[in-house]
Amino acid sequence: MSSKPKVATTSLCGCFGCHMSLLDIDERILKLAELVEFNKSPINDIKVLADDVVVGLIEGGCCNEENVHVLRDFRLHCKILISVGECATSGGIPALRNPISLKECLEEAYLNGPSVHNPSGKIPNDPDLPLLLNKVYPCHEVVKIDYHLPGCPPPADTIWQALTALLGNKPMDLPYELIKYD
């Protein structure tokens, strides 16, 4: 059994760009692998959160019941939970559907859109599909989030400095250059 602190990551309703930014730490990923054990993460292809972890990184907001379940499970098992990127912190681009009713969104996507070819004329309703929420929620509206890393996506250096500070029991005092967007 490893004595390294455990880190878990997941992507909810987003584009996976924040995970790409994590991979953009380049050769430091090897140093990170020396510092931590990845629990659930696409980095090691583990799909289930198996244990309690020190740091959980959440990318994406909540647009369906499965996203809410995963986020609540992360909150339950992560000592420190970080929302990473604009979708997790504010709903991001997926939240652009929020002013429109769910019914109207589904009709546009599956029935009335200019490129739709749907001879059945039905909106998918398979019980295996997660139930869509009436709006997209940023993570902090569903569970308590300890830290937010802004950006779309946040720069690799922001993620690196945040992780190494927290794993080193140091305050996460990110320089302005890593969190500014002006």
N, C-alpha and C positions, 0 to 999 in steps of 0.2 A: 504494500500500500504506500502511496506517495505521501510525503510530508509537505509537498509544495502546496501553496494556496490554490484553490480551485477558482476558475473563471468560466462563466457560461455566457453564450451569446444566442440571440434569436432575432429573427426578422418577422415582424407582424405585417401590417398593411403598408408597404413601402416598395422601394425598387431594388434593394440590396446594395445600394451605393455606399452605405455606411460600412458594410462589411468589406467592400472593395477598398475603402479608405483604411480600414484596419490592416488589410493585406499590404497596403501601400507603405507600411512602416519598413518595408523591404527587408534587408538583412537583420534588422532588429527583431523580426519575427522569431528568429533562432534564439536570440537572447530572451525574448518573452517566453518561449517554450522551455528555456532553462529555469525561468522564475516561477512559472505556473503550470498547473495541469488543467487542460481544457476539459470541461465536463461536457455540457451540451453545446455543440457549435458546429457550423458547417466546415470549420477548419479541420476537425477530425471526423466529421460525418456522424457524430453521436447525436441521435435525434430526440432522446428523452433525458430530461433533467434527473440524474440518478441520485445525487446527494445534495447536501447543503453546500453552498459555494460562498466565497468571500465577495466576489464582484460579479454582478450580472449586467450585461450590456443589452439594451433593448433598442432595436431599430424598428421604426414604423409605428403607426397608430393602431387603434382598434376599430375595425370596420365590420367584424363579424363575431359571433359567439365563441368561435375557436380562439381568436386573438385575445379575447377577454380571459378565457380559461388559461391560456399560456402565460399571459401577463400576471394573473393572480398566482399561478404556480411559481413563477419566478420571484414574486414578492415574498411568498412564503418561504422560499429556499435560499434567497440571496441576502447576505448581511448588508451589502451595499448595492443599490439598484440605480443604474444610470440610464437615462433616456438619451439616445444618441441620434442627432440629426433633427431636422425640422418636422418630419412626419411624427416622430415620437414626442417632440416637445410642443408642437402646435397643431398637429394633424396634417400639415404639409399639403402637397398637391392633392392627395386623395380626399382631403376635407373640402375641396372645391365643390363637391356634390352636396354639402350640408344645406345650402339654401333651397335645394330642390327636393321634392318628396321622393322617397324611395320608389314608390310606384312609378313616378314619371321617369326616374333614372333607368329602372328595369325595362320599361316600355321602349325608351330610346335605344337602349343597348340591344334588346332582343327582338323588337317588333318594328320600330319606326325609323331607326337610324338609316342614313343614306347608303351605307354599305351592307346593311343587314340582308342576309338570305336565310330565311327561316320558314320553310314551307309548312311546318306544323302550326305556325302562328302561336306557339306557346312559350311562355317564360320558363326556363329550367326550374324544376321544383323537386329535384331528387333528394331523398332524405339523407343521402351521404354528403350533400353540400352544406357547409356551415350556414346557419341563419344569419342573414345580413342585419346589421343594426340600422336604426333610422338615420344615424349620422356617424361620421368618423370622429372618434374621441382621441385627444392626445393622452398619453399614458398617465400623466398626473391627475387626470379626471377619473381614472379607474382605480389606481392604487397610489400609495405614497412613493414618490421618487426622491432619491437622496441627492442626485446631481443631474444637471442637464448639460449636454455638450451641443452647442448650436452649430448650425451650418448645414449645407445641402450638397455634399456631406461635410461633416467636420474634417479639417485637414488631418492627415495621418499623425503629424506631430502633436496635435491636440489630444488625440486618443492615446498616443504613447505617453505623453507627459501626465495625463490624468491617471492612467493605469499604474505607471511606475510610482507616482506619488502615493496613491492609495495603497498599493501593495507594500510600499516602504513605510507605511504608517506616518506619512507626512501630509501636511495640509495640501489640498488641491488648489494651488494658487497659480492659475494659468496666466501667463503674460498676455497683455492686451492684444499683441500681434496675432495670437492664436485664436482669439474669440471675436475679433472685430470683423465686421462685414460692411465697411463703408468705403 
